[in-house]
Amino acid sequence: MPTSYEIDHTIAFPVLIGDIGGTNARFAILSDAYAEPKEFPILATADFSTIDEAIQTGVLDKTSLQPRSAILAVAGPIKGDEIDLTNCDWVIRPKVMISDLGFENVVVINDFEAQGLAAASLGQEYLKKVGGGEIRPSTSRVVVGPGTGLGVSGLVHARHTWFPVPGEGGHVDMGPRSKRDYELFPLYETIEGRVSAEQLLCGRGMMNIYRAVCKANGVKPAAKTPAEVTAHWADGSDPAAVETIELFVTYLGRVAGDLALVFMARGGVYLAGGIVQKILPALNQPRFREAFEDKAPHSQILKTIPTFVITHPLAALSGLAAYARTPVRFGVATEGRRWKA
Ligand SMILES: Nc1ncnc2c1ncn2[C@@H]1O[C@H](COP(=O)(O)OP(=O)(O)OP(=O)(O)O)[C@@H](O)[C@H]1O
């Protein structure tokens, strides 16, 4: 049957899997379909001028295993033979990796697709449930991850297969809802006049909220970084930081609820990335679920949809490992994203 959507069911072992973020690159090798991934120390992308050098020094020089395949998840659009990363200087050149590093196959997918693969395959021990609702098996799921930016992907189940649906859902519009929002929204920094979700829901967005709260309260901002905001929220020392995190989880609930409606994600909404793990107690306050369920006329549906924080420290790698082991379970389109020797 002719198809424009190539799905690959053969990945030769050993497989190098890699999650290439703006700041960190995480690698592991799967020697075969049954082995646990052999993880390597996390590398700072700034420490290596190229990804090839990072793989050679940080992985290949440290093992006798010679990977035949590489599956990499990257933050950025995958087009052509030179893939630029959004938040770092590395350029991925799969053809060069094949000739210089000895791979037979290189597959490059989107980082939130990898988070989607994780949401389809992680065990309950890596999922912390927030609020009510139950997973309805074999129905759509959504992953939302505030990090350096706001990543989103859907996960559709059809024909006994999980299809990750990468997109740019982090850039949807946000609007005011509460009286306080109407005070704060004019103070939020915009992108070309727009308060997109990513303007508020990422590390930079947390600072945007914090500065607006301080301005509205007429106080000088004390915290300089998202880590300081969460630290001052945790010890209760700065009321503006406390309100910032309350607003952050409220906005996250709103966006997560909207995305659940878009995908009718009865399989759950999965919160990914480092920030949500740092603010778990705030997510467990009623605010997050209240905002998530506040979706008239469909609040009753939202109440039945569970939300989870992904607690696996290397979730994207875990998703890539699940895909490498049993590609047939996942409808990862490889057309234009797979290079062969
Ligand atoms: N303790 C903290 N509390 C809140 N935000 C934090 C904290 N530490 C770091 N951040 C923010 O988290 C964001 C990075 O998120 P995350 O750790 O999920 O990385 P990422 O977006 O996956 O990027 P990469 O994969 O490049 O490391 C940055 O904006 C950073 O300022």
The ligand as a Gaussian input file, in Angstrom:
#p B3LYP/6-31G(d) Opt

LIG

0 1
 N       14.347000      24.938000      41.453000
 C       13.713000      25.412000      40.371000
 N       12.451000      25.862000      40.452000
 C       11.809000      26.347000      39.362000
 N       12.352000      26.419000      38.159000
 C       13.593000      25.978000      38.010000
 C       14.345000      25.447000      39.087000
 N       15.558000      25.091000      38.627000
 C       15.570000      25.379000      37.312000
 N       14.402000      25.930000      36.942000
 C       14.002000      26.401000      35.611000
 O       13.586000      25.274000      34.856000
 C       13.810000      25.533000      33.475000
 C       14.451000      24.283000      32.848000
 O       13.516000      23.265000      32.919000
 P       13.898000      21.729000      32.807000
 O       14.851000      21.404000      33.924000
 O       12.648000      20.959000      32.729000
 O       14.778000      21.682000      31.518000
 P       14.384000      21.513000      29.980000
 O       13.489000      22.601000      29.491000
 O       13.992000      20.118000      29.747000
 O       15.768000      21.848000      29.362000
 P       17.029000      20.926000      29.180000
 O       16.520000      19.623000      28.655000
 O       17.791000      21.751000      28.252000
 O       17.734000      20.794000      30.488000
 C       14.689000      26.768000      33.372000
 O       13.895000      27.870000      32.974000
 C       15.150000      26.980000      34.825000
 O       15.304000      28.347000      35.104000

